[in-house]
Amino acid sequence: MNGALSHEPWEELAVGYALAALEPEDEQRFLAHLPNCPTCRQTVAQADGVLAQLAYAAEPANPPHQLLERLRATVGQSGTAGGDREPHSAAGRVLHRRRSHRVGRRPGEGGLASRLRTRGAALAFAALVTIGGLAGWNVALHNDVASQDTRASRVDDLLRSMAKPGAAKVALDEPQTGATKGFAVLDGQHVWLVLDGLAANNPAASTYVLWQKNAAGNAAALGSFDAAGGTQVVDIGTMHPQPGGVAALAITKEHGRAIPAQPGTPVAAGPVSQ
Amino acid sequence: MTTVRGTTDAYAALEDGALVGLVGEREGLALEALYGRYGRVCYGLARRVLGDETLAQDVVQEVFLAVWRDAGRYDAGRGALSTWLLSMTHHKAVDSVRREENLRRRRNAALSDVFETGADDVDDEVWSLLRRERVRSALATLPVAQREALTLAYFGGYTQREIAGLTTTPLGTVKTRMLAGMRKLRDVLDGVADEGASR
């Protein structure tokens, strides 16, 4: 269609704009066009969303602590447990009163395989490295020995699941924004969740539920869990596939502690690739 | 190295939008919580583009100060908070790298694979692995020329004209490849296209 073809050059500029790859004169021309073009605004927004995912290919890394101190100093917060003002929110006031410093953590030395406690875990990791081509990790574990053992053991099992032939890794994205809130790992027998940024729930009042849906759209619960906020690995348990296979997964947040017969509105969902 | 997640516990129940709202009300601890959630990925991206840790720190500070100064600029209707932060990070990193004008470093940054993590939490490591796998699998579905155009722009900070020069390709072809590559990536990451296919 002539209209679509004539607009293509603008969409090329839209992608270039999102990539910050335009020459100054092209950027000027595009910025004059953008306010009057909803198509291009949508193209830029979609490209921004794609590029935000591309950012994760760059490998997140902890900035030095002094960066946080610089930020605090600039926004007027002191670097100690006592601040200058009581925050407005309840969350802030709680943190303000019992703020603690988790200082002194140091990155570990050596690769992940040398830090995990079990030989089986090291073999699982080696298999994962071979399959994924990811050599040379350098990962440190928490200094808390007791939780370190528990978490390392849990991650051992997850890594084994991920390394199994045919294991599916399903991205679970927030419907409204497209933000990835987690991944489900299905190895045919077991289900894991790796979450990041799913808001913590109040265990006394609500529960999260992971659902499977078949091609016909019929839903069945795989299990429930509580989110702690931040990054966490959750062992959902044994998988019981429903008739028709698994076409998609979804996470809902349900009132109370019981799993309902049907899912509520998904907070994150994704298709299962074949 | 101190984890950036140490201050976020009390804000764990808050959605990104609520957190940004508190930043808009001048709650510094809410800004710290946002930094705890997204500081790592922003720093990793800036470091990859710039190839310089000091410059990367400057970029990340600029990003979070921009949020502090004008949290109201974030519009949840236009996309995720992470998208907004990472877009700002990328643009500021590219501005910085162009000021530095070190072409060789930019090319190395664009094409290199960085595996060092620097994280001190296994859950974070697994999360990073899954995210990295997902995007790399998606990139692998692109024809080489499209992938090259996108990665030279995104990680190398090159303009379309510079990429045309580097790859000895007409400028119009570079623009077409970027648009086609972006559309393909969008479809793959949305689960619309078969991630195993490549042309």
Interface residues (C-beta under 8 A of the other chain):
Chain A: E8 P9 E11 E12 L13 V15 G16 A18 L19 A20 A21 L22 E23 D26 A45 Q46 A47 D48 G49 V50 L51 A52 Q53 L54 A55 Y56 A57 A58 E59 P60 A61 N62 P63 P64 H65 L67 L68 R70 L71 R72 T74 V75 G76 Q77 G83 P87 H88 S89 A91 G92 V94 L95 H96 R99 S100 H101 R102 V103 G104 R105 R106 P107 G108 L112 G132 L134 A135 G136 W137 N138 V139 A140 L141 H142 R151 A152 V155 L158 L159 K169 A171 E174 Q176 T177 G178 A179 T180 F183 V185 V194 L195 D196 G197 A199 A200 N201 N202 A228 G229 G230 T231 Q232 V233 G270 P271 S273 Q274
Chain B: M1 T2 T3 V4 R5 G6 T7 T8 D9 A10 Y11 A12 A13 L14 E15 D16 L22 E25 E27 G28 L29 A30 L31 E32 Y35 R37 G39 R40 V41 Y43 G44 L45 R47 R48 V49 E53 A56 Q57 V60 Q61 F64 L65 W68 A76 R78 G79 A80 L81 S82 T83 W84 L86 S87 T89 H90 H91 V94 D95 V114 F115 E116 T117 G118 A119 D120 D121 V122 D123 D124 E125 V126 W127 S128 L129 L130 R131 R132 E133 R134 V135 R136 A138 L139 L150 A153 Y154 F155 G157 Y158 T159 Q160 R161 I163 K175 T176 M178 L179 M182 L185 R186 L189 D190 G191 D194 E195 G196
